[in-house]
């Protein structure tokens, strides 16, 4: 069962392991990134974060969709982490259904995008993806930590 789908360009780091995993009770983290999956060192480092009951795996977008559709993520509490909104859209369009999308970290730089929060700077493509998710009825949850107040997305903020 999907507990959280998170957009975080840093992928796996302390906020995820120290805050989101305990908050959701997740026992399985799936880092979905073609780039990370194609880098054996990066994949191994992330997978080494598995401990106790927490399994961490790294896979590409197509592989994640295939595994999801095959039922591989039906048991347990799963967090999917993608590095950008384009990959989140690919998951959704591929058949991975979720009702909420957490946007935690997107760093384009102030000159290359619009600042929504200190850790979320979106460009025009990101805005189109967010608006497409909203049109699909997906709740957009912009916040870095589970205990933080979410920033509401509007075209003007």
C-alpha positions as CSV (number, residue, x, y, z in Angstrom):
1,X,0.0,0.0,0.0
2,X,1.3,3.4,-0.9
3,X,1.8,5.5,2.3
4,X,3.5,8.5,0.6
5,X,4.6,9.6,-2.9
6,X,7.3,12.3,-2.5
7,X,9.1,14.6,-4.9
8,X,12.5,15.3,-3.5
9,X,15.5,16.1,-5.8
10,X,17.8,14.9,-3.1
11,X,16.1,11.5,-3.1
12,X,17.1,9.7,0.1
13,X,18.3,11.7,3.0
14,X,17.7,12.5,6.7
15,X,14.3,14.1,6.3
16,X,13.0,11.0,4.6
17,X,14.6,8.4,6.9
18,X,14.3,10.4,10.2
19,X,10.8,11.9,9.8
20,X,8.7,10.5,6.9
21,X,9.5,6.8,7.6
22,X,8.5,7.0,11.2
23,X,5.5,9.2,10.5
24,X,4.1,6.9,7.9
25,X,5.2,3.7,9.5
26,X,6.8,2.7,6.2
27,X,8.6,-0.6,5.9
28,X,9.7,-0.2,2.3
29,X,11.3,2.8,0.5
30,X,11.4,2.8,-3.2
31,X,13.6,5.4,-4.8
32,X,12.4,5.8,-8.4
33,X,15.1,7.4,-10.5
34,X,16.5,6.3,-13.9
35,X,19.7,8.2,-13.1
36,X,20.2,6.6,-9.7
37,X,19.2,3.1,-10.9
38,X,21.8,3.5,-13.7
39,X,24.6,4.3,-11.2
40,X,25.6,1.2,-9.3
41,X,27.5,3.1,-6.6
42,X,24.6,5.5,-5.9
43,X,22.1,2.6,-5.9
44,X,24.3,0.6,-3.5
45,X,24.7,3.6,-1.1
46,X,20.9,4.1,-1.0
47,X,20.1,0.4,-0.7
48,X,22.6,0.3,2.3
49,X,20.1,2.5,4.2
50,X,18.0,-0.7,4.7
51,X,17.9,-1.6,8.3
52,X,15.7,-3.6,10.6
53,X,12.3,-3.8,9.1
54,X,13.0,-1.1,6.5
55,X,13.8,-2.2,3.0
56,X,15.3,0.3,0.5
57,X,15.4,-0.3,-3.2
58,X,16.3,1.8,-6.2
59,X,14.7,1.3,-9.6
60,X,14.0,3.2,-12.8
61,X,10.6,4.6,-13.6
62,X,9.5,1.9,-16.0
63,X,10.6,-0.8,-13.6
64,X,8.7,0.8,-10.8
65,X,5.5,1.0,-12.9
66,X,5.9,-2.7,-13.9
67,X,6.5,-3.8,-10.3
68,X,3.5,-1.7,-9.1
69,X,1.2,-3.1,-11.7
70,X,2.4,-6.6,-11.0
71,X,1.4,-6.2,-7.3
72,X,4.9,-6.0,-5.8
73,X,3.9,-3.0,-3.6
74,X,0.5,-4.2,-2.3
75,X,1.8,-5.4,1.0
76,X,3.4,-3.3,3.7
77,X,3.6,0.5,3.8
78,X,5.5,1.9,0.8
79,X,7.1,5.3,0.3
80,X,7.9,6.2,-3.4
81,X,10.4,8.9,-3.8
82,X,11.1,10.6,-7.2
83,X,13.5,13.4,-8.0
84,X,11.1,15.5,-10.0
85,X,7.5,16.0,-11.0
86,X,8.1,14.6,-14.5
87,X,8.9,11.2,-13.0
88,X,5.9,11.5,-10.7
89,X,3.7,12.1,-13.8
90,X,5.3,9.1,-15.6
91,X,4.4,6.9,-12.6
92,X,0.8,8.2,-12.5
93,X,0.3,8.0,-16.3
94,X,1.8,4.4,-16.2
95,X,-0.9,3.3,-13.7
96,X,0.6,4.0,-10.3
97,X,-2.4,5.6,-8.6
98,X,-2.1,7.9,-5.6
99,X,-4.4,10.6,-4.0
100,X,-1.8,12.9,-2.7
101,X,1.6,14.1,-3.8
102,X,4.1,15.5,-1.3
103,X,6.5,18.0,-2.8
104,X,9.4,18.4,-0.4
105,X,12.5,19.6,-2.3
106,X,12.8,21.0,-5.8
107,X,15.8,23.3,-6.3
108,X,16.0,25.2,-9.6
109,X,17.4,28.4,-8.1
110,X,15.6,31.7,-7.8
111,X,16.7,32.8,-11.3
112,X,15.3,29.7,-12.9
113,X,11.9,29.4,-11.1
114,X,9.3,30.6,-8.7
115,X,9.9,30.2,-5.0
116,X,7.0,28.4,-3.2
117,X,9.0,27.7,-0.1
118,X,12.6,27.8,0.9
119,X,13.0,24.2,-0.4
120,X,10.6,24.3,-3.4
121,X,11.4,26.4,-6.4
122,X,9.4,25.5,-9.4
123,X,9.9,26.2,-13.1
124,X,7.2,26.4,-15.8
125,X,7.3,22.7,-16.5
126,X,6.8,21.9,-12.8
127,X,3.8,24.3,-12.7
128,X,2.2,22.5,-15.6
129,X,2.8,19.1,-13.9
130,X,1.3,20.4,-10.6
131,X,-1.7,21.8,-12.4
132,X,-2.2,18.5,-14.3
133,X,-2.1,16.6,-11.0
134,X,-4.7,19.0,-9.5
135,X,-6.9,18.5,-12.6
136,X,-6.7,14.7,-11.9
137,X,-7.9,15.3,-8.3
138,X,-4.5,14.8,-6.7
139,X,-3.9,16.7,-3.5
140,X,-0.7,18.7,-3.6
141,X,1.1,18.6,-0.2
142,X,4.0,21.1,-0.2
143,X,6.1,20.6,2.9
144,X,9.5,19.2,3.9
145,X,8.6,17.5,7.2
146,X,5.4,15.7,8.3
147,X,4.9,18.0,11.3
148,X,5.2,21.2,9.2
149,X,2.2,23.2,7.9
150,X,1.7,22.5,4.2
151,X,2.0,25.4,1.8
152,X,-1.1,25.7,-0.4
153,X,-0.3,25.7,-4.1
154,X,-1.8,28.6,-6.1
155,X,-0.7,30.0,-9.4
156,X,0.1,33.2,-7.5
157,X,2.0,32.1,-4.4
